[in-house]
Amino acid sequence: MARMGDVLAGINSSWEFDTDSVLIRFERGIRTPKLFHVLGERRVPYEALRSIEVVPGTRRGTVVLRAEPRPGADPLMEAAAGQLRETSDPYRLVLPAEREPLAASCAEAVRSVLGPWAEEPADRHLVAAPAPPLQFKAYDGKVSFDGLAVSFRWFWTGASSAKWKAGDQTFAVGELEDVVWRSPEVMGGHLRLVRRGTRDRPSPEPDQDPAAVVFGLGYGLVHESLPLAASVLEAVRAAGADPGTAGAVAVPRAEPPAAPVRPAPGDIADRIRHLGELHEAGLLTDDEFSTKKAELLAEL
């Protein structure tokens, strides 16, 4: 077993090995991925690991100590679903090549305590997600999670008419089954909440779904949206494992109004002027400006 207190200090983080876990501390340097700033530090039980090995680094003169968590053991990695860039992988420690012998020794010591269960998916989360309250801005709304419920507050400059007419949304953890996160670094990035009993039903496009928010350039950044998705996923899994908890955290949802209130023409004009300012600033494309303007005019 790795000796208690053995430490490997690498680029952007350091790993301290204990008898039953490794404590990963992330640096807050200018070149450190912002996701690491948010994570701060994480304690990973060896029970949560599937494997650990030393591999050559992509940069000359470096090696990488790479651990792989068991499926279902870490809500952050479960929510990321393989979409993180290599440089933002919290289970990847880049080291100077001269530290390879110590890294190999630590990896071998950890492997010696991994039992046959390491090849099996974990039946519960073993690594903690970032703690709520958490929030971030998507393109079409603000998302917040307080540990009990997820709230969407729509931006009239970005939300579709379908979302605007549906009104702001609040989803209690107990009524959710899953969270789907698609990275903002790819086309169609979004976060969608899957309500219980709806997984097999056809879902509208994220920009039309009141249970989803869409990302975009400068919105829903990985270090903001992924920690929230992981935190919600952790709470959802815990509520699913304990039906009593699911009932305890349920938050009554306000009944929607009988009919939407038609906005005043002056309000519509103000919103169109604001869209024009965003368009002139380069924050909206010609197509986005035209589409949103048409949607607003249709509300008159």
MOTAUR-V443475 format. One record per residue. N is the residue number from 1. PHI is phi in radians with two decimals (999 if undefined). Layout:
n = [N,N]
phi = [PHI,PHI]
This chain:
n = [1,2,3,4,5,6,7,8,9,10,11,12,13,14,15,16,17,18,19,20,21,22,23,24,25,26,27,28,29,30,31,32,33,34,35,36,37,38,39,40,41,42,43,44,45,46,47,48,49,50,51,52,53,54,55,56,57,58,59,60,61,62,63,64,65,66,67,68,69,70,71,72,73,74,75,76,77,78,79,80,81,82,83,84,85,86,87,88,89,90,91,92,93,94,95,96,97,98,99,100,101,102,103,104,105,106,107,108,109,110,111,112,113,114,115,116,117,118,119,120,121,122,123,124,125,126,127,128,129,130,131,132,133,134,135,136,137,138,139,140,141,142,143,144,145,146,147,148,149,150,151,152,153,154,155,156,157,158,159,160,161,162,163,164,165,166,167,168,169,170,171,172,173,174,175,176,177,178,179,180,181,182,183,184,185,186,187,188,189,190,191,192,193,194,195,196,197,198,199,200,201,202,203,204,205,206,207,208,209,210,211,212,213,214,215,216,217,218,219,220,221,222,223,224,225,226,227,228,229,230,231,232,233,234,235,236,237,238,239,240,241,242,243,244,245,246,247,248,249,250,251,252,253,254,255,256,257,258,259,260,261,262,263,264,265,266,267,268,269,270,271,272,273,274,275,276,277,278,279,280,281,282,283,284,285,286,287,288,289,290,291,292,293,294,295,296,297,298,299,300]
phi = [999,-1.02,-1.21,-1.02,1.68,-1.02,-2.24,-2.01,-1.72,-2.19,-1.40,1.39,-2.83,-2.36,-2.04,-1.94,-1.59,-1.96,-1.23,-2.30,-2.83,-2.12,-1.73,-1.78,-1.91,-1.72,-1.36,-2.10,-1.25,-1.06,-1.60,-1.33,-0.92,-1.09,-1.05,-1.15,-1.04,-1.20,-1.21,1.25,-2.63,-2.46,-1.75,-1.99,-1.13,-1.06,-1.07,-1.51,-1.68,-1.67,-2.80,-2.70,-2.72,-1.87,-2.27,-1.09,-1.42,-1.34,-1.71,-1.02,1.38,-2.28,-2.25,-2.23,-1.58,-2.09,-1.84,-2.20,-1.31,-1.18,-0.98,1.51,-1.50,-2.20,-1.08,-1.12,-1.29,-1.16,-1.19,-1.16,0.88,1.35,-1.66,-1.30,-1.17,-0.98,-1.21,-1.81,-1.35,-1.25,-1.76,-2.17,-1.98,-1.55,-2.26,-1.07,-0.99,-1.18,-1.64,-1.04,-1.02,-1.17,-1.09,-1.14,-1.13,-1.13,-1.11,-1.13,-1.12,-1.19,-1.06,-1.18,-1.85,-1.42,-1.56,-1.06,-1.13,-1.09,-1.51,-1.80,-1.07,-1.29,-1.52,-2.82,-1.25,-1.97,-2.07,-1.30,-1.45,-0.96,-1.42,-1.26,-1.37,-2.38,-2.77,-2.80,-1.81,-1.62,-1.18,-1.90,-3.12,-1.75,-1.95,-2.42,-2.38,-1.84,1.75,-1.99,-2.65,-1.81,-2.09,-1.98,-2.08,-1.29,-1.69,-1.20,-1.38,-2.19,-1.25,-1.23,-1.06,-1.07,-1.28,-1.08,-1.29,-1.23,1.53,-1.01,-2.14,-2.34,-2.12,-1.22,-0.93,-1.11,-1.71,-1.81,-1.96,-2.84,-2.30,-1.99,-2.03,-2.01,-0.93,-1.21,-1.51,-2.19,-1.12,1.41,-1.06,-2.89,-2.17,-2.21,-1.64,-1.81,-1.38,-1.02,1.45,-2.00,-0.99,-1.56,-1.57,-1.07,-1.87,-1.18,-1.03,-0.93,-1.29,-1.93,-1.69,-1.15,-1.78,-2.51,-2.19,-1.86,-1.67,3.06,-1.01,1.46,-2.16,1.16,-0.96,-0.91,-1.23,-1.77,-1.46,-1.17,-1.00,-1.14,-1.04,-1.15,-1.13,-1.13,-1.06,-1.04,-1.16,-1.13,-1.13,-1.13,-1.16,-1.20,-1.33,-2.27,-0.94,-1.12,-1.16,-1.02,-1.21,-1.20,-1.65,-1.07,-1.94,-1.01,-1.70,-1.13,-1.20,-1.18,-1.10,-1.06,-2.64,-1.14,-1.50,-1.25,-1.18,-1.24,-0.98,-1.10,-1.14,-1.07,-1.08,-1.10,-1.17,-1.17,-1.08,-1.15,-1.04,-1.07,-1.16,-1.11,-1.13,-1.14,-1.41,1.48,-1.54,-2.26,-1.32,-1.01,-1.14,-1.10,-1.12,-1.12,-1.12,-1.18,-1.11,-1.11,-1.12,-1.17,-1.11,-1.18,-1.40,-1.25]
